[in-house]
Amino acid sequence: MTQPSAWSRFWNSGGWWKPFILAVAYVAVFQGISLLIGLLFGVFVDTENLFSSARSVFFGLALPVIAGSALLLLFARSIGWRAPTTPRSASAPYSSPTSPGCSSASPKNCSPAASW
C-alpha cells in the first residue's frame, strides 16, 4: 500500500478550521470561475431575462455550477475522499442463476431473478 501524500494527510487530520478554510477558498474560486465565465460568455447571457433562452440559462446558471462541481470532485479525488462508484471484488455482485453456488440454500450468491 502506498503512503498518503502530505496533501492528503493534512486534510485527513482533524481540526475545525480546515472545513472553514475549504469553504472560504471554494467560494472565492467559484466566484472567480463565475466571473471568468461571465467575461468569456457574457454576450450569450440575457441580463434582463436570464430565462429567455436555453443558451442564456446554460451560460448564466448551469456552466458555473458544472465548473464548481468539477472543482469539488477534483479536490475530493486529490485527497482520496472520492470512493469508487462500484466496489472492487473478485466476482460480480450478482452471479448468473446457472453459476455454481447459486441455490435456494444460499440466495445471496444468486441473481434477483433466480431467487423468485
Secondary structure, DSSP 8 states (H G I E B T S, - for coil): -----HHHHHHHS--SHHHHHHHHHHHHHHHHHHHHHHHHHGGGS-SS-GGGSHHHHIIIIIHHHHHHHHHHHHHHHHHT----SS---SS-SS--TTSTT-BTTBGGGS-TTTT-
